């Protein structure tokens, strides 16, 4: 493709992109595709000869787009947001055009230094205390693994530093999470070589937050049995219920027992840019690491995970390698982010975050978050006022957890009834919600957090529940 053709098709695709963004409600949120249906329409072998780019665009619009789930549809209320925004999309285009591999300062000086700037900006927006330094990882799952590997490294070094002590076995290192912690913590324990058998799940209170007393009891029990408490993972906004683990008492426990504290704020941590929600990070000064995902609730395209750590030297000891072919004369003076995580190669993720923060400003981002929280409060109020619906968890952010509770129906039937109701509502195609289970109860999750979602869309979802509730039993 020559540059004349590139320019022509680039303009055509940008027009398609703008049309797509302007008419999200013209499509179903989730396609009606059956397994294998899309693959069956595609050739089984690659083309021997070049194909016309116009034909490729046509196949994209006719075969691929109809089979996509539209995560940025205003009726997307499932999981957590995977947001984008016009400035972020444009930044992604520029990132792809430049095509830089930003593993070190020398490979892209501006990429490294812009990342340092935007991570400082975010730290100020979250009001993080002095001592945290940030970098961008791809996802919170990676950030969790980075934190756990760092915790393992520190525990090993601490043991070596004790006179007469030998290196602790990984199968003796304990990790503490709540029963509501994201499954990425389990995966991280497996990948770090600690094993699921060393992941202890701490009970939660009535609001699904980790119990500090239960945590202390487990730590004491493990110490008595010769285990090494290594890491505690607390969550600000759990996946199932958006519960807020009490960071200050948990942090004091970790400080007492010299345990790494990692805080997962992947979804809800963004809310800390609101002065009225900053309390969710009270006690963050005790943490060793923190993750918050701008690609969830800060309107930045996936992937962009903000990871903060206090002990940069330990992070580097955990991940740094220095082969001859990567050495540069600038290394003593600069940051090489390749040493701050798992992959060597790095995308220029800071650019899209820079575009987003500058385009909306802190006040614009705050306004959007407040709008989402207000809509969630409105939906929560509708649930509480309805005689045949029940709220199942607090609603501090944009997630509402509820169920249908028809009169005279036995508890053992409610899970099936709510499962049927959710399927009926999603069948419409204009909204999509997902579920979880809280205390064994089938729980419908209404997560409000998309850039384009307005109260009319939230009201439309509620009306669908009213329309279909009697069909579920």
N, C-alpha and C positions, 0 to 999 in steps of 0.2 A: 504494500500500500504506500503510494507516494503521499507527500504532505498536502497536496491539493485534495486528494480523496480523503485523507485524514481530517482535514478542516471541514469538508462537506459533511462527512458522517458524524463528526463530533457535534456539529451544530444540530444535526437531525436527532442525535441521541439526547442532547441537552433539552431540546424541545419535548422529546418523549418524557424525560425526567420531570420537567416542569408540569406537564399534563398529568403525570402520575401523582405528583404531590398535591395537585389542585383537586383531584377527584378520588380520594381514597375510598369513599363510601360507595363508589360504583362497583366495587368488587366484594366478593365474600371475604371474610377475615381468613377463614381456613378453607382450602379448596375441597371439592368433593371427589378428588382423585382416589382411585383404588391402588393398592400396592402393585407395582409393576406396570401400571398403565402408561406412565410417561416414558419409561425406559423402552416400552414396546414400540413407541413412535419414533425412536432414534435409531440411526444406522448401527449395526453391530461391528462395523469396521471403519477405521479412519479413512477420509477421502484421499485418493492417490493424487488428485490434482487440486489446485487451488479453487476455492469456491468464491462466488461473488459475495462481497460483504453485505450487500442489500439482502441477499438470501439468508445470511446468518441473522441479521436483524429481524427479518420476517419470522424465522423459526423461534427466535427469542420471544417475540411478542405472542406468537400463536401456540407454542409448545411449552415454553418454560414459565412465563408469567402466570398462565392459568393454573399451574401446579404449585405456585408459591403460597406460603402462609404470609400474610401481610401484617407483620409485627407492629407497624406504625399506623395501622388503621385506628380511627378514633374509637372503635368498638373493641379494641384489644384490651381485655381485662385479665389476661392469663399470666401465670408465673410472676415475673417481675418485668418492668419495661426493658426493652432493648432499643433505646431511643436513637433517633438521628435528628438532624435539623439542617436547614439549607446551608448555613455557613460551614457546618461540619462536612456535609456532602461535597461542597466546593473544595474544601481543604483536602479531602480524600483524592479528588481529581488531581490536585496539584502534587500531592505526595506520589501518586502513581506516575505522573508525568516526569517528575524528577528521578524517581526510581532509585533513591539512595539507600544504601545499606549502612545504617547508623550505629555500627557496633562500637566505634571508638571516636574520640574527639577528632582525630586526623581524618577519618573517613567521611565526616560531615561536621565540621566545627559548629555551624549554626544550629544543627539539630541537637547537639549535646547541650549547648548553652541555652537554647530556648527551652529545653526540657528542665533544666535547672531553674529557669525563671518561672515557668508555669507551675512547677511543683511548689516553689516558694509562694506563689500567688494562692494556690489552693490551700496551703498550710495556713496562710493568713485568713482565708475565707472560713476555714474550719476552726480558727482560733486555737491552733495547736500550740502547746507550750514550747519553749526553746528546747533544742536538743534533737528534734526530729528532722531527718533529711529524706527527701523523696525521690523516687524514680518511677517510671511507668512500666508495669508488667502487662502481659496480654489479658489475663483474667484473674479473678479472685482465687480461683483454684490454684493457679501457679503461685500467686502471692502466699497462699496458705502453705504450700509446699516449701517455698523459700524460707518462710518463718520457721517451719518445723525443722528443716535442715540446719538453720542457724541455731536453733535451740539445742539440737543434738550436738552440734559442734561445741557450743558453750559448756554443755554438761560434761562432755568428754574432756575439755581443757581444764575445767574446774576439778575434775577427779584427778587428773595428772598433777595438778598443783598442790594436792594434799599429800603430805609426807607419808610415804609407804602405801599410797593408794595405787591401784592398778586401773587400767582403762575399763570403764563400765561396758558391759555387753548391751547391745541395742535391745536385746530381748528383756532387759531389766528396766528400760526407760519407760516411764508412764506419761501418757497424754490424757488430759482431762477436758472433756467437752460436755455440754448439756445434752439431754435427750432430744433437744430441738435444734442442735447444731447442724449445719449443712453437711451433706454427705461428702463434700470435698475434703473434710477433715479426716474421714475414714480412709479415703483414697491416699491422702498425703502420708498417713501413718504407714500404709502399705508400701508406697514408693520410697519412703525414707528408711525402710528396713526395720521399722519398729513393730509392725504387725498389728492386726486388729485386736489381738489378745491383750495388747497393752493400752488400748483406748478405753478409758473408763468414762461412762456416761453418768453425769451428775444429775440427780433429780431436780425438778423445777418447782416453782411455787404456783399459786393459782393463776398467775398471769403468764405462766410458761417461761419465767426468767430463772436462770441458774441460782440455786440455793448456796450461798456462801458457807453456811454451816455444814451442809452435806459435802461440799468440796473439801473443807478442812478435815472432816472425818475420814474421807477417802485418802487424803494425803497422809494423815497420821497412820492409817491402817497400812498403807503401802510402805512407808518408812519402816514400820515395825517388822515387815516381812522381807526387808532387804531390797526393795525396789527403789529406783531413782526417779522421783517426780521431776519431769523435764519441761513440760509445756502445758499451759492452760490456754484454751481458746474461748474467749468470750465473744458474744455476738450482740451487735446493736441493730435490731431488726431481723429476727429470725425468719426463715423462709415460710414456715407454716403459719405463723401468727404475728409476725413483726414484733416479737417480745424483745425487751431491752434488758440484757444482763447488767446487774449493778457493778459497774467497773471499779468504783472506789473500794468497796469491801473486798472484791476479788483481787484487786491490785495490791492491797495491803497483805493479803494472804500470800500472794506470789513473792512479794518483797521479803516477807518473813522466812519463807522456805527457799529463797533464791531460785524461783521458777520463772522461765520465760513466759510473758503474757502477750499473746497475740490477740488483737481485736479485729473482728470481722464486721465491718460496716458497709459491706459491698452494696447493699440496696439503700439502707436508711441513713448511712453516714452523711450523704449529701445534705440531708435536712439540717445538719449542724451549721450550715451557712445562714440559717434563720436564727436571729437572736432568741426567739421564744423556744427554739428546739435545741439550743446549744447544750442544754443540760444532759442530753443523751451521751455526751462525751465527758461528763464529769468523772474525774478519776483517770483520764487518759494519760496523765503524767506518770502513772505507774506502768504503763504499757511499754513493751520493747519494740512492738511493731503494730502497724495498723494498715488495713486496706479499705479503700472506698472506690467504687466503680463509677466514674463519670459516664460510662456507656450505659448505665442503667437509668439514672434520674437527673443527669446533667446534659442531656440532649446532644451527646457526643457519640458518633458512630462507633459501633463495636469494631475493634477491641481497644479498650483503654482503661487500665486498672491502676489507680494511684496507690503505690505502696510506700509507706514511711517506716523508717527504722531509726533507732537511736544509736546503736553501736555499728558504725560504718566499717570500722576496722575488722570487727568480727564477721560482718557480711562478706568482706573481701577475703578474709581467711577461708571462709566457707566455699566461695565460688571462683576465686581468682586463679587463672592459669596465665602463664606468660611465655608462650613459645616464641622462638626467635622471629618467626615470620609475622608476628603481630606487634613487635616492639617498635616504638617510634621515639624520636628525640624529645617529644613533648610530654611523654608519659609522667615524669616527675611533677609536672605543672598542672595537669589536667585531670578531669574525670573521664574514665572509660567505662561507659555503662554496660559493656559486655561482661564486666566482672561483677555486676550487681544482680545477677539472676541466672537462670538455667540456659537459655539459648545464647549462642554467639551472635547470630544475626538479629538485627532490630529494625523495626519500621520507624518511620518519622511520625510517631503518634502525637508528639507534642504540638504539631502544627494545627491539627484539628481542634485540640483543646484551647489553644491560643485564639483561634478564629471564633470559637463559641463564646469564650469569656469576654472577648472584646466586642463582639456583636451585640450580646444581650446585656453585658455589664452585670455586676453583682446584684443590683436592684432588679433587673429584668429577670434574672434567674430566681431570685427570691419570690418575685411576684408569681411566677409560674408554679413554683412549688406550693406556695400558699393556696393557689387556686385548686390544685390537686387535693391537698389536704382538706380544704373546705368542701369539695365535692364528696370526698370520702365520709366526712362528718355528716353531710346531708343524707347520703345513702344509709349510713349507720342509724341515723334517726328514723328513717323510713322503716328499717328492719325492727327497731325497738318499739315503734308505735303500732306495728302490724300484730294483731293477736295470734296469727298463725306462723310467725317467723321468729327466730331466736338468734341473738348475737352470741358468738362463742368465744370471742377474745376482745381485748381492748383495741381501739383504733387510733393509735398515735400518729400514723402517717397516712399513706394512701391505700392501705390494705384493709378490707372489711371481711371478716370471717363470720359466716352465718349458716343457718340451715332452715329448711321448711319444717314446721312443727304443727301438723294438722291435729285438731282435737280428736281424742279417742283412739289414736294410733299407738300401738305398743312400741316401746323403745327399740326392740329388735327388728322392727320393720322400717324404722326411719332411715337407716343407711341406704337401703334399696330404693326407697321413695325419693330421697335426695339425689341419688345417682341418676335415676330416671329423669327427674326434673332438670338437672343440669344438662343432660343429653338433649332434652326437648328444646331448651333455651338455645344451646349452641347450634342446633340444627337449622335455625333461622338464617345463619350465615352473616348477620350484621353485628354480632357480638361473639366473643369467645372468652370463657372463664375456665379455670381449672379447679382442682379440689386438693384437699389433704385430709388427714385424720388427726383430730385432737381428742385425747382421752378415748380413743376408739370410735369417736363420732365422725361420720362422713361430713366433712366441712367444705362448703363452697367458698372459694376465694375470689373476691372482687377487688382486683388490684388496679387502681386508678393512677396513671402516671405518664400517659402518652402526651406528646407535645400538642397534638391536635384535638384531644378529647375535651368536650364541653359538657355542661350540665344536661343538655338535651340528649346526649348519648348515654349518660348515666341513667337518666330517667327512662330512656328507651329500654335499657336492660332490665330495670325494675318492673316495667310494664310487661315484659316478656315472662318474668317469673309469675306475675299475677295471672297472666293469660293461661299459662301451662300448668299451674300448680295442681289443679284438680285432675289433670290427665296422668299424674304420676302415681296414683293409687286408686 
